[in-house]
Amino acid sequence: MHRSFSQNVLELTARVPKGMVTTYADIARALGTGAYRAVGRALQTNPSTKTYPCHRVVKSTGELGGYFGETSGPAILAKKSLLEKEGVQVTDNRIVNFAEKHFRFSKPRFYK
């Protein structure tokens, strides 16, 4: 069975452990592509945040990035709150000690 790009993005998102974050670019690389913006678009339509914790996906700089297509306001506050409940400290919309909290996929899981 062939999975769509969005399904592959969601599957990888589900592998990010609680208390850790990954990046849009990390997911793109694991999919064998440089389409990190497409990763963000795929996460905007996440059908289940419990199954696919997209709040754990941030920018490569450690900034929070977006959440359900929003880059400010209540959505970002919700993303920050979810991360903090998992033990990820956020200051000024950035992950504190990003290098320690950065989850990387061990090897590319999907290929073009």
C-alpha positions as CSV (number, residue, x, y, z in Angstrom):
1,M,0.0,0.0,0.0
2,H,1.3,3.4,-1.0
3,R,1.1,6.1,1.6
4,S,0.7,9.7,0.8
5,F,3.3,12.4,1.7
6,S,0.9,13.7,4.4
7,Q,0.5,10.2,5.9
8,N,4.3,9.7,6.0
9,V,4.7,13.1,7.7
10,L,2.2,12.1,10.3
11,E,3.8,8.7,10.9
12,L,7.1,10.4,11.5
13,T,5.6,12.9,13.8
14,A,4.1,10.1,15.9
15,R,7.7,8.8,16.5
16,V,8.9,12.0,18.3
17,P,9.1,11.2,22.0
18,K,7.3,13.2,24.6
19,G,9.5,15.9,26.0
20,M,11.5,16.2,22.7
21,V,11.0,18.2,19.5
22,T,12.0,17.7,15.9
23,T,12.0,20.1,13.0
24,Y,10.1,20.5,9.7
25,A,13.5,20.0,7.9
26,D,14.3,16.8,9.9
27,I,11.0,15.3,8.8
28,A,11.6,16.4,5.2
29,R,15.1,14.8,5.2
30,A,13.7,11.6,6.7
31,L,11.3,11.5,3.7
32,G,14.1,12.0,1.3
33,T,13.1,15.5,0.3
34,G,13.8,19.2,1.0
35,A,10.2,20.1,1.1
36,Y,10.0,21.3,4.7
37,R,7.2,23.8,3.9
38,A,5.2,20.9,2.6
39,V,5.7,19.2,5.9
40,G,4.1,22.2,7.6
41,R,1.2,22.1,5.3
42,A,0.7,18.4,5.9
43,L,0.6,19.1,9.7
44,Q,-2.0,21.7,9.3
45,T,-4.6,19.0,8.4
46,N,-3.6,16.7,11.3
47,P,-6.6,14.6,12.1
48,S,-5.6,13.7,15.6
49,T,-3.1,15.6,17.8
50,K,-3.1,12.8,20.3
51,T,-1.9,10.3,17.7
52,Y,0.2,12.7,15.8
53,P,1.7,15.3,18.2
54,C,2.5,18.0,15.7
55,H,3.2,20.5,18.5
56,R,6.6,18.7,18.8
57,V,7.6,20.0,15.4
58,V,9.4,23.3,15.4
59,K,11.7,25.4,13.2
60,S,15.4,24.5,12.7
61,T,16.3,27.6,14.7
62,G,14.4,26.3,17.8
63,E,11.5,28.8,17.3
64,L,8.1,27.4,17.7
65,G,6.9,28.0,14.1
66,G,3.2,27.5,13.4
67,Y,0.4,25.4,14.9
68,F,-2.6,24.5,12.7
69,G,-1.6,27.2,10.2
70,E,-1.3,30.0,12.8
71,T,2.0,31.7,13.7
72,S,0.7,33.8,16.6
73,G,-2.1,34.2,19.0
74,P,-4.0,31.4,20.8
75,A,-2.7,28.6,18.6
76,I,0.9,29.3,19.4
77,L,0.0,29.7,23.1
78,A,-1.6,26.3,22.9
79,K,1.6,24.8,21.3
80,K,3.8,26.4,24.0
81,S,1.5,25.1,26.7
82,L,1.5,21.5,25.3
83,L,5.3,21.5,25.1
84,E,5.7,22.9,28.6
85,K,3.4,20.2,30.0
86,E,5.8,17.7,28.4
87,G,8.8,19.3,30.1
88,V,10.1,21.4,27.1
89,Q,10.8,24.9,28.4
90,V,9.9,27.7,26.0
91,T,11.1,31.3,26.3
92,D,10.3,34.0,23.8
93,N,8.7,31.4,21.5
94,R,12.0,29.4,21.4
95,I,12.9,26.1,22.8
96,V,15.3,26.5,25.7
97,N,18.3,24.1,25.4
98,F,17.2,23.2,21.9
99,A,20.2,21.0,21.2
100,E,19.3,18.8,24.2
101,K,15.6,18.6,23.2
102,H,16.2,18.1,19.5
103,F,15.1,14.6,18.3
104,R,16.6,13.4,15.1
105,F,15.5,10.4,13.2
106,S,18.3,7.7,13.2
107,K,18.2,7.2,9.4
108,P,15.9,8.1,6.6
109,R,12.8,6.0,6.9
110,F,11.1,6.8,3.6
111,Y,12.5,7.4,0.1
112,K,11.2,9.0,-3.0
